[in-house]
């Protein structure tokens, strides 16, 4: 086609003159490509619901006349100045989003949201000179998303030419739910089939789509209209708790909502280790990745034929619109891929239910075999009433029963969770009880069935457990044990629903299965981490809760890369542990966010490089952080539990690759609200529970980090008191003085 190089080409194009009116086949002039542009001859194009959506122009800025179309294949006719990687004759696929290969997004392995060539549905001109390459009798006809494939020839930026496995990444044998069985939803199902998912549940209101969906690997069908309960409850019942799922479930947003839509869900749904992700063009980079997708088809890994249900000549393009409007073609409509469990999406006033010492202090401690099987009398700090000082009492501690272990507590520390449940504000009050859950001790005796612990072993009791038998424990992606997950209302042991503590025969309730404010306590074996006996218990005891939670939130969930930027919301012990994790990971910028300016100096010891106090600004803190970091931080970790901070932490991460991790536990009535576009722009929202550490499997290795001097625990410990002065530890915490106060049980 060298004869047309540099010349205007006259050809046919389907022009949309007005919103909702049939396209008109017109003769148009197509100008030569300018700098970094390519003119291509379109051989085949297809109709997508996005074309229909912008043709109808409902709720958008109407841009007419324009040439629609963005799914196509063609051949390069000529190239403009600066184009070196394409030449006439090359076969190409024009794509509605681009890849300049120069911006931060293009250089990132985590994003495909090119700063220069990201989709812009309102722009009807080319980037180089802000002019259209299409005209009729000298009057411009506007472009559509940089492609305009409803024309025999079109001009496209070279970055838009590419010569459902990327986001959700289901594992072989996993379960996947696909909401919406149009073309995009069926492509998502096809991705799940290729990945080896064993159950692919299709969810759609149109029962006629179910038969076709079988060709794409869908194994089961759910029509929400057939049930009186929310569809997420139906799926949870079908899949024993939800498709891969609370603790490891990933939900991916694909469909584009109304611009005024608001996403609402309880933040507890995220804290239960579900992940919410947005994707843009399947996270494929157009120039780098699409060729490999074509190869999947050529290698017969991907079947495209089953997606193609109709074919019409260019002259009958309006018939394609009619078929789509009637729903008689594989199309998509606001599809939500792989939504797991309870997530609510609000759009157009219609609610769709969619769906975490030295060794043994050997000169002081003797393991008393004579107490094996007997009741032990010892001292414990009993909380008799909400908010009242603890009272040191003599209690009886019964022997351990089946799968239980009795341990001698040597050191314990006070965590804000203890204070929260001692105050009993907003929770069910369980009194009298023995609080405490951060501690280190030595096994005194074991109950029936306990084989991996014996008297003398050094252990850290943990408020959550690991039975090693349930689906969560067997999963590499979850630590939310079905049997031993934290239960703050349960004041008894699992085996017989009785307490092991009593005073004069009257039961004293347990707290989160640990109750470490007692010289002896009984704990389920699954809630004990056996650790290196050389590790000093007065230091590593703080790993039982908050420090591991913050550290793991960064290292295991946010996973910042070396040189990246991290924002930490809340500079208490958990937040500083999150900052410590960012320091260990090699983050170059760690921005601490807190309302208490007095915390900033201390935070420097944990690697924090910059400080932001929201009270110092008149604009939202997420905007402040975005300005400081040229668009947002790479990762954020929220450790306050305040819903506004949670939203700010999510909205301050960079689009394309930003990950926000929620750690703090909010009020049970709190609702997380954000524009779903924040998710669709490839930000990820994740929740974590105990830093995603499995207590028995993982905590010993965290102790080793301390032993190897990779982790500094001493800087978290600001106070120490004797057991008899335990109420002083409460006073210090209530005043906000210090981080962790160690309570010595033998003092």
URFEN-V62092 format. One record per backbone hydrogen bond with DSSP energy under -0.5 kcal/mol. CO is the residue of the C=O (numbers start at 0). NH is the residue of the N-H. Records with the same first field share a line. If there is no record, write none. Layout:
CO: NH, NH
//
This chain:
0: 3
1: 4
3: 6
8: 10, 29
10: 27
11: 151
12: 14, 25
14: 16, 23
15: 64, 65
17: 20
23: 14, 25
25: 12, 27
27: 10
28: 30, 134
29: 8
33: 36
35: 157
36: 79
37: 39, 155
38: 76, 77
39: 41, 153
40: 74
43: 72
45: 70
47: 50, 51
48: 52
49: 53
50: 54
51: 55
52: 56, 57
54: 19
56: 58
59: 61
61: 63
64: 141
65: 15, 67
67: 149
68: 147, 148
69: 71
70: 45
72: 42, 43
73: 91
74: 40
75: 88
77: 38
79: 82
80: 35
81: 83
86: 89
89: 75
91: 73
92: 161
93: 71
97: 113
102: 106
103: 107
107: 110
111: 113
113: 117
116: 97
123: 142
125: 129
130: 125
132: 30
133: 140
134: 28
135: 138
138: 135
140: 133
141: 66
143: 146, 147
148: 150
149: 13
151: 41
153: 39
155: 37
156: 159
157: 160
158: 98
159: 94, 161
160: 162
161: 92
170: 173
173: 197, 198
175: 200
176: 178, 337
177: 179, 202
178: 335
181: 185
182: 186
183: 187
184: 188
185: 189
186: 190
187: 191
188: 192
189: 193
190: 194
191: 195, 196
192: 195
195: 172
198: 175, 200
199: 201, 218, 219
200: 177
201: 221
202: 179
204: 206
205: 208
206: 209
207: 211
208: 212
209: 213
210: 213
211: 214
212: 215, 217
213: 216
219: 201
221: 203, 223
222: 225
223: 226
229: 232, 233
230: 234
231: 235
232: 236
233: 237
234: 238
235: 240, 241
236: 239
243: 249
244: 247, 248
248: 274
250: 276
251: 253, 336
252: 278
254: 256
257: 260
261: 345
262: 673
263: 343
264: 671
265: 268, 269
266: 269, 270
267: 271
268: 273
269: 272, 273
271: 246
273: 686
274: 250, 276
275: 684
276: 252
279: 282
280: 283
283: 285
284: 288, 289
285: 289
288: 291, 292
289: 293
290: 294
291: 295
292: 296
293: 297
294: 298
295: 300, 301
296: 299
301: 303
303: 306, 307
304: 307
306: 308
312: 315
313: 316
315: 318, 319
316: 319, 320
317: 321
318: 322
319: 323
320: 324
321: 325
322: 326, 327
323: 326
328: 330
334: 253, 254, 336
335: 178
336: 251
337: 339
340: 342
342: 353
343: 263
344: 346, 351
345: 261
346: 349
348: 350
349: 346, 351
350: 352
351: 344, 353
353: 342
357: 360
358: 361
360: 363, 364
365: 367
366: 368
367: 370
368: 371
370: 373
375: 377, 396
377: 394
378: 518
379: 381, 392
381: 383, 390
382: 431, 432
384: 387
390: 381, 392
392: 379, 394
394: 377
395: 397, 501
396: 375
400: 403
402: 524
403: 446
404: 406, 522
405: 443, 444
406: 408, 520
407: 441
409: 744, 745
410: 439
411: 742
412: 437
414: 417, 418
415: 419
416: 420
417: 421
418: 422
419: 423, 424
421: 386
423: 425
426: 428
428: 430
431: 508
432: 382, 434
434: 516
435: 514, 515
436: 438
437: 412
439: 409, 410
440: 458
441: 407
442: 455
444: 405
446: 449
447: 402
448: 450
453: 456
456: 442
457: 530
458: 440
459: 528
460: 438
464: 480
469: 473
470: 474
474: 477
478: 480
480: 484
483: 464
490: 509
492: 496
497: 492
499: 397
500: 507
501: 395
502: 505
505: 502
507: 500
508: 433
510: 513, 514
515: 517
516: 380
518: 408
520: 406
522: 404
523: 526
524: 527
525: 465
526: 461
527: 529
528: 459
531: 534
535: 538, 539
536: 540
538: 541
539: 542
540: 543
541: 544, 546
543: 462
544: 548
545: 549
546: 550
547: 551
548: 552
549: 553
550: 554
551: 555, 556
552: 557
553: 558
560: 563
563: 587, 588
564: 633, 634
565: 590
566: 568, 636
567: 569, 592
568: 638
571: 575
572: 576
573: 577
574: 578
575: 579
576: 580
577: 581
578: 582
579: 583
580: 584
581: 585, 586
582: 585
585: 562
588: 565, 590
589: 591, 608, 609
590: 567
591: 611
592: 569
594: 596
595: 598
596: 599
597: 601
598: 602
599: 603
600: 603
601: 604
602: 605, 607
603: 606
609: 591
611: 593, 613
612: 615
613: 616
619: 622, 623
620: 624
621: 625
622: 626
623: 627
624: 628
625: 630, 631
626: 629
632: 653
633: 658
634: 566
635: 660
636: 568, 638
637: 662, 663
641: 645
642: 646
643: 647
644: 648
645: 649
646: 650
647: 651
649: 652
651: 632
653: 656, 657
657: 683
658: 635
659: 685
660: 637, 662
661: 687
663: 665
666: 669
670: 672
671: 264
673: 262
674: 677, 678
675: 678, 679
676: 680
677: 682
678: 681, 682
680: 655
682: 277
683: 659, 685
684: 275
685: 661
688: 691
689: 692
692: 694
693: 697, 698
694: 698
697: 700, 701
698: 702
699: 703
700: 704
701: 705
702: 706
703: 707
704: 709, 710
705: 708
710: 712
712: 715, 716
713: 716
715: 717, 739
718: 741
720: 743
721: 724
722: 725
724: 727, 728
725: 728, 729
726: 730
727: 731
728: 732
729: 733
730: 734
731: 736
732: 735
735: 737
739: 717, 718, 741
740: 413
741: 720, 743
742: 411, 744
743: 722, 746
//
